[in-house]
């Protein structure tokens, strides 16, 4: 009964002629075990389930309510089902999280052999302090996301320039009592449209492009060679993760990629290259088991869906009660 959805309360209420909101409150206050929940007093700050610790964990942050961030540690073996949640903490401050995790026995924490995470120093500090036996693996998709954002920044910069240029041409035409008609490329796009409509094709590999996207890419790259160079860098980084067979070969390929970045002079890509250089050890650990933080991202999606069923989170403790009853 605990897993009954908030929407179901409204449906059941309508069936029996009872106010759905009142039925939901009755479920919370009397029908469920929420009032007797022993974790209730500290649920907003922390919840820990040591019995769910396993060899492979993920740590990530998610917005639980009104944009407030929570740090969540999950067990990959549970595959997003019961036993998934190892711990939930309010906020991302390292001190309080470490304080609670260190209350778990050292023997239990030593069970963890691998933990996937993003490049946030706070996550690394938590993992290193609380799970010292675990190999830290930086999620490859966080690394690739940085490169994609740098590529999109270049496209957006050109788009703003195209908008400014078109606005100026419209003003000049009006000053001469004329009408400005923007030039169209062979696919029917204006310059401004070309840059706007190229957004999604830049996220994809060329072999996944539609015919229209392939045609648009040829025009885009011919007009903006710097976007082509940046796109090739993104594809090069993606190929390293897809094709490198070992840590040694990945290290060599990343070194070549780093050199290519330096040769371009792109500031944003240089920042990414330096970030990779500072985190290279945990990034290269990906090539041991090819582990990612996809399970954590998937669990975050489950939380968002669960929150949608509640039509928002009005009572954080009750939401956490329901969440942990199902997934912990």
C-alpha positions in Angstrom: 0.0 0.0 0.0 2.9 2.3 0.6 3.7 2.4 -3.1 0.3 3.8 -4.0 0.8 6.9 -6.2 -0.5 10.3 -5.3 -2.6 10.3 -8.5 -4.2 7.0 -7.4 -5.5 8.7 -4.2 -7.4 11.2 -6.4 -8.7 8.4 -8.6 -9.8 6.2 -5.7 -11.3 9.2 -4.0 -13.4 10.0 -7.1 -14.6 6.4 -7.2 -15.8 6.4 -3.7 -17.0 10.0 -3.7 -14.2 11.0 -1.3 -12.0 14.1 -1.6 -8.7 13.0 -3.1 -6.5 15.4 -1.2 -8.2 14.3 2.1 -7.6 10.7 1.2 -4.0 11.4 0.5 -3.6 13.1 3.9 -5.3 10.1 5.6 -2.9 7.8 3.8 0.1 9.8 5.0 -1.1 10.3 8.6 -2.9 7.1 9.4 -2.9 4.3 6.7 0.9 4.3 6.2 3.7 3.9 8.7 5.0 7.4 8.1 4.2 8.7 11.6 6.2 5.8 13.2 9.1 6.1 10.7 12.2 6.0 12.9 14.2 8.0 10.4 11.8 10.9 10.3 13.6 13.2 12.7 16.7 13.5 10.5 15.3 12.5 7.1 15.6 16.0 5.7 19.4 16.0 6.5 20.5 12.5 5.9 19.3 8.9 5.3 21.7 6.0 5.2 21.1 2.3 4.4 24.4 0.5 5.0 22.9 -2.9 4.1 22.6 -1.7 0.5 26.4 -1.1 0.0 27.9 -3.2 -2.7 31.2 -3.3 -4.7 30.0 -0.8 -7.4 28.5 2.5 -6.4 27.6 5.8 -8.0 27.5 9.2 -6.4 25.7 12.1 -8.0 23.6 15.2 -7.1 20.0 15.8 -8.0 17.4 18.5 -7.4 14.8 17.0 -5.1 12.5 19.9 -4.4 12.4 23.6 -5.5 15.9 23.3 -7.0 17.4 22.2 -3.7 20.3 19.8 -4.3 20.7 16.4 -2.7 23.6 14.1 -2.9 22.6 10.5 -3.6 24.7 7.3 -3.4 23.3 4.3 -5.2 24.2 0.7 -5.7 24.5 -0.3 -9.3 23.7 -3.9 -8.8 20.2 -3.1 -7.7 19.5 -1.7 -11.2 17.2 1.1 -10.0 15.0 -1.2 -7.9 14.7 -2.1 -4.2 18.1 -1.8 -2.6 19.3 0.9 -4.9 19.6 3.8 -2.3 22.7 3.6 -0.1 22.5 7.2 1.2 20.7 10.5 0.6 22.1 13.8 1.9 20.7 17.3 1.9 23.1 19.6 0.0 26.5 18.9 -1.3 28.7 20.1 1.6 31.5 17.6 2.1 31.8 17.8 5.9 28.3 16.7 7.0 28.2 14.0 4.4 31.6 12.5 5.4 30.6 12.7 9.1 27.6 10.5 8.5 29.2 8.1 6.1 32.1 7.4 8.5 29.6 6.1 11.0 29.3 3.0 8.8 31.8 0.4 9.8 35.2 0.5 8.0 34.7 -3.1 7.0 31.4 -2.3 5.3 32.9 0.7 3.4 35.9 -1.4 2.3 33.5 -3.6 0.3 33.3 -0.8 -2.3 35.7 -1.5 -5.1 34.6 1.1 -7.7 32.7 4.3 -7.5 31.6 6.4 -10.5 31.2 10.2 -10.2 31.6 13.5 -12.0 34.6 15.8 -11.8 33.3 17.8 -8.8 36.1 18.0 -6.2 33.5 17.5 -3.4 32.4 14.1 -4.8 36.1 13.0 -5.1 36.8 14.0 -1.5 33.8 12.1 -0.3 34.7 9.0 -2.3 38.4 9.1 -1.2 37.7 9.7 2.5 34.8 7.3 2.9 35.6 4.6 0.4 39.4 4.5 0.4 39.6 1.1 -1.3 37.5 2.1 -4.2 38.7 3.1 -7.6 37.3 6.4 -8.7 35.9 6.5 -12.2 35.0 9.9 -13.8 31.9 9.5 -15.9 32.9 9.7 -19.6 29.7 11.5 -20.5 30.5 14.4 -18.2 33.8 14.8 -20.1 32.1 14.6 -23.5 29.4 17.1 -22.3 32.1 19.7 -21.6 33.4 19.3 -25.2 29.9 19.5 -26.7 29.2 22.7 -24.7 32.4 24.3 -26.0 31.3 23.4 -29.6 27.9 24.9 -29.0 29.4 28.0 -27.6 31.2 28.6 -30.9 28.0 28.0 -32.9 26.0 30.4 -30.6 28.7 33.1 -30.9 28.3 33.0 -34.7 24.5 32.9 -34.4 24.5 36.2 -32.4 26.8 37.7 -35.0 24.4 36.6 -37.8 21.4 38.1 -35.9 23.3 41.4 -35.4 24.3 41.4 -39.1 20.7 40.8 -40.2 19.3 43.4 -37.9 21.8 45.9 -39.3 20.9 45.0 -42.9 17.1 45.4 -42.1 17.8 48.9 -40.6 19.8 49.9 -43.7 17.1 48.7 -46.1 14.4 50.6 -44.2 16.5 53.8 -44.2 16.3 53.5 -48.0 12.6 52.7 -48.0 13.4 49.2 -49.1 12.8 45.7 -47.9 15.6 43.4 -46.8 15.4 39.8 -48.2 18.0 37.5 -46.5 20.1 35.3 -48.8 19.2 31.6 -48.7 21.6 28.7 -49.0 21.0 25.7 -51.3 18.9 24.0 -48.6 16.6 27.0 -48.1 18.2 28.1 -44.8 19.1 31.7 -44.2 22.4 32.3 -42.4 20.5 32.8 -39.1 18.4 29.7 -39.6 21.4 27.6 -40.6 23.1 28.4 -37.3 19.9 27.8 -35.3 19.0 24.6 -37.0 22.5 23.1 -36.8 22.2 22.7 -33.0 21.1 19.1 -32.9 23.2 17.7 -35.7 26.4 18.8 -33.8 25.4 16.6 -30.9 25.3 13.5 -33.2 27.9 11.4 -35.1 27.9 11.9 -38.8 26.7 8.3 -39.4 23.5 9.2 -37.4 22.7 12.3 -39.5 19.6 12.4 -41.6 19.9 13.4 -45.3 18.8 17.0 -44.5 21.3 17.2 -41.6 24.1 15.9 -43.7 23.3 18.6 -46.3 23.1 21.3 -43.7 26.4 20.2 -42.1 28.2 20.7 -45.5 26.9 24.2 -45.8 27.6 25.0 -42.1 31.2 23.7 -42.2 31.9 25.5 -45.5 30.7 28.8 -44.0 32.3 28.3 -40.6 35.5 26.2 -40.7 36.1 26.8 -37.0 32.9 24.9 -36.2 34.2 22.0 -38.3 37.5 22.0 -36.4 35.6 22.1 -33.1 33.2 19.3 -34.3 36.2 17.1 -35.2 37.7 17.6 -31.8 34.4 16.5 -30.2 34.3 13.4 -32.4 37.9 12.7 -31.7 37.3 12.6 -28.0 34.2 10.4 -28.4 36.2 8.0 -30.5 38.9 7.7 -27.9 36.2 6.5 -25.4 34.7 4.2 -28.0 37.8 2.6 -29.4 40.7 2.7 -27.0 41.3 -0.9 -25.8 43.4 -0.1 -22.7 44.5 2.6 -20.3 47.8 2.8 -22.1 46.3 3.3 -25.6 43.7 5.8 -24.2 46.5 7.8 -22.5 48.4 8.0 -25.8 45.3 9.0 -27.7 44.4 11.7 -25.1 47.9 13.1 -25.4 47.5 13.5 -29.2 44.0 15.0 -28.7 45.5 17.4 -26.2 48.1 18.5 -28.7 45.4 19.0 -31.4 43.5 21.2 -29.0 46.5 23.4 -28.3 47.1 23.8 -32.1 43.5 25.2 -32.6 43.9 28.0 -30.0 40.2 27.6 -28.9 40.1 28.9 -25.4 37.1 26.8 -24.3 38.7 23.6 -25.6 42.0 24.5 -23.9 40.1 24.7 -20.6 38.6 21.3 -21.2 42.0 19.8 -22.1 43.4 21.2 -18.8 40.5 19.8 -16.9 41.1 16.4 -18.4 44.8 16.7 -17.6 44.0 17.4 -13.9 41.5 14.5 -13.8 43.3 12.1 -16.1 43.8 9.3 -13.6 40.1 8.9 -12.8 39.1 9.5 -16.4 41.5 6.7 -17.6 40.0 4.4 -14.9 37.0 4.2 -17.2 38.9 1.8 -19.5 39.3 -0.8 -16.7 35.6 -1.9 -16.7 34.1 0.8 -18.9 31.9 1.9 -16.0 29.8 5.1 -16.3 27.4 7.1 -14.1 24.5 6.2 -16.3 22.8 4.3 -13.5 22.9 7.4 -11.3 21.4 9.5 -14.1 18.7 6.8 -14.7 17.9 6.9 -11.0 17.6 10.7 -11.1 15.1 10.3 -13.9 13.1 7.9 -11.6 13.1 10.5 -8.9 11.8 13.1 -11.3 9.0 10.8 -12.4 8.2 9.9 -8.8 8.1 13.7 -8.0 5.7 14.3 -10.9 3.3 11.7 -9.6 3.2 13.7 -6.4 2.6 16.9 -8.4 5.5 18.5 -6.7 7.0 17.9 -3.2 5.0 19.6 -0.5 6.2 17.4 2.4 9.9 16.5 2.0 9.9 13.9 4.8 6.9 12.1 3.4 8.4 12.1 -0.1 11.7 10.7 1.2 9.7 8.1 3.2 7.9 6.9 0.0 11.1 7.1 -2.0 13.2 5.0 0.4 10.4 2.5 1.1 10.4 1.6 -2.6 14.0 2.0 -3.6 16.0 1.4 -0.3 
